[in-house]
Amino acid sequence: MGEKKTITVFGATGAQGGGLARAILADPEGGFTVRAVTRHADSPKARELSALGAEVVQADMDDEASLAPAFEHAYGTFVVTDFWEHMSAEREKTQALAVARAASHAGIQHAIWSTLEDTRDCIPLEDPRMPTLQEKYKVPHFDGKAEADRYFTEEGVPTTFLRTTFFWDNLLTTFTPQRGADGVLELVFPMGDRRLSGIAVADVGKTALAVFKRDTDLIAATVSIAGEHLTLSDMAAALTETIGETVRSRPLDPDAFRALGFPGADEAGNMFQYYAECADRFTAARDLTAVRELNPDLQDFRTWLAAHRDALRAAFAQ
């Protein structure tokens, strides 16, 4: 085998980037090596990646000048921004532009940009079904990423646009089922009886690695991924079977969900309403057979649940 190609991985200590970094490190014959980008090179997660064989470099997407060394002599890059850290679509766009410029200047041969649909294509800005947020978005963490797609194209970066979806891992944290008045665990997302596309976050990284292995085949392509499309009732039944405790679905009205008042409730409420009201086009864009051809180990919901049974029980017990 020739010299390995370096992949500069943003978000390497987070969920998506971390999944790709670990997938590359677990595949020593795969032809790639990891350059893990982090703002905190001395963090426990960064040190762990270093111990596994990654090159760790310190850079910050909010500081464009810091990005050039991260791309030096790199073949490709995986780019992901974290809306939930600051909850600003404009800041996400600024970060994406900075990375696109730096990747272009460095001559990156293949970028994967973790992105999402523009929800306004389905629910226009003037549509009163859901509130407009941050002045010009329906679901800012979707719409901002979608607007940033053009930066990679305009900067001439050969890019695959990897559209993700709801992470089942969020059931362990942000969207853990809550107990109803009678003590029964409930899924309360405002989805009605529509199917929610979900995926194990580790499969984002594994699928991204498969895209890199396809060389130039998927440059300029949009690859939309999911592991399974399920109703809340389906999810509740699978959860019940896995943890040995009843979980029921009680979908809230979107306005009632937004009124829950937790940080980001408006954003999350709009997101789930978009998933529900635009379910047909969203799920149709995610051909599970095609995703499985890229990533044969793609997990379905029950497979993910089985691997996280103990963690789920612990999260639900709190």
C-alpha positions, -999 to +999 in steps of 0.1 A: +000+000+000+012+035-008+015+064+016-017+070+035-039+100+027-045+124+056-081+133+064-085+165+084-115+159+107-133+188+123-154+180+153-130+151+160-138+151+197-175+153+191-201+129+179-200+130+140-163+138+136-154+115+164-172+087+147-153+092+115-119+095+133-125+062+151-137+045+119-105+055+101-083+045+131-101+011+133-093+005+096-055+005+094-056-010+059-081+016+046-055+040+032-063+070+054-049+086+085-066+111+109-057+147+116-081+155+144-089+192+147-099+205+181-099+238+200-086+220+231-057+197+221-051+188+258-087+176+265-092+140+276-110+132+243-081+147+222-055+128+242-076+096+237-076+101+199-038+107+200-033+075+219-053+057+192-030+070+165-045+103+154-025+135+148-041+161+170-040+198+159-054+228+175-076+252+154-108+272+157-134+277+130-140+311+145-104+320+138-098+316+101-061+322+104-058+291+126-071+268+100-043+267+074-020+244+094-048+219+099-050+214+061-013+213+054-006+183+030-040+169+037-059+150+010-095+154+024-115+169+051-147+162+070-164+194+081-192+197+107-204+227+127-221+227+160-252+248+161-262+237+195-231+252+211-241+288+203-275+284+185-267+309+158-273+300+121-253+331+111-223+319+132-225+285+116-224+300+082-194+322+090-176+291+103-184+271+072-172+299+049-139+301+068-133+264+065-143+264+028-118+292+021-090+275+040-097+241+023-097+258-011-064+276-004-049+243+007-060+225-024-081+199-006-091+172-031-122+159-013-143+175+014-174+160+030-197+187+044-222+175+070-253+194+061-291+193+061-321+203+039-334+239+036-367+235+054-380+267+036-383+247+004-411+227+021-424+253+045-419+288+031-409+317+054-443+333+051-461+300+060-478+306+094-478+269+104-446+275+123-429+306+137-400+322+119-368+321+140-337+343+140-356+366+115-352+345+084-352+308+091-378+281+099-353+256+114-321+276+118-297+246+122-311+231+090-314+263+069-281+278+079-262+246+069-282+245+036-272+281+028-236+273+036-235+245+009-228+271-017-196+283+000-179+250-008-190+252-044-181+288-048-147+283-033-140+254-057-137+227-031-145+192-045-173+184-020-197+156-011-228+170+007-237+145+034-272+152+047-278+137+081-309+134+102-322+128+138-296+110+159-310+082+181-282+090+205-302+121+214-325+098+233-297+095+259-293+132+263-313+161+248-345+141+240-346+115+268-381+102+273-398+118+303-422+103+328-458+112+326-480+120+356-485+082+361-448+075+360-448+059+326-420+070+302-432+090+272-420+100+238-437+134+232-422+146+199-447+165+178-446+139+150-482+126+150-482+094+131-455+104+106-422+085+103-391+100+118-358+093+100-332+084+125-296+072+125-269+060+149-244+089+151-215+064+147-229+055+113-225+091+101-187+086+104-187+051+090-207+063+060-184+093+055-154+069+054-172+049+028-177+081+007-139+088+010-132+053-001-152+059-033-125+083-043-141+109-067-173+091-074-194+111-051-178+146-054-206+172-061-232+146-050-257+150-022-258+118-001-288+118+023-286+092+050-307+074+077-307+041+094-345+036+096-378+055+092-401+049+122-432+063+138-431+073+174-453+043+182-428+020+165-399+036+185-418+033+218-426-003+212-389-010+204-378+009+235-403-010+257-389-043+244-353-033+249-354-018+284-381-040+298-402-011+309-432+005+292-425+035+269-455+050+252-458+077+225-478+108+233-472+132+204-477+168+215-491+195+193-461+215+179-472+247+197-474+227+229-439+213+224-425+248+217-442+260+249-422+235+270-397+263+274-364+244+276-334+261+259-340+256+221-376+245+225-387+267+196-359+253+174-366+217+183-403+221+180-399+236+145-375+207+136-400+180+146-428+198+129-407+199+097-399+162+100-436+155+103-451+178+077-424+171+052-420+135+060-427+121+026-400+140+008-376+137+037-378+100+040-379+095+002-345+113-001-330+087+023-330+054+004-320+029+031-309+003+006-285+028-010-272+039+024-266+003+033-247-003+000-223+024+012-222+012+048-231-025+050-229-023+088-256+004+090-276-001+122-314-002+124-331+012+155-333-022+174-296-029+167-287+005+181-310+000+211-295-034+219-260-019+220-271+009+243-295-010+266-276-003+298-270+034+290-307+038+281-318+023+314-294+046+333-306+077+314-343+069+320-337+062+357-326+097+363 
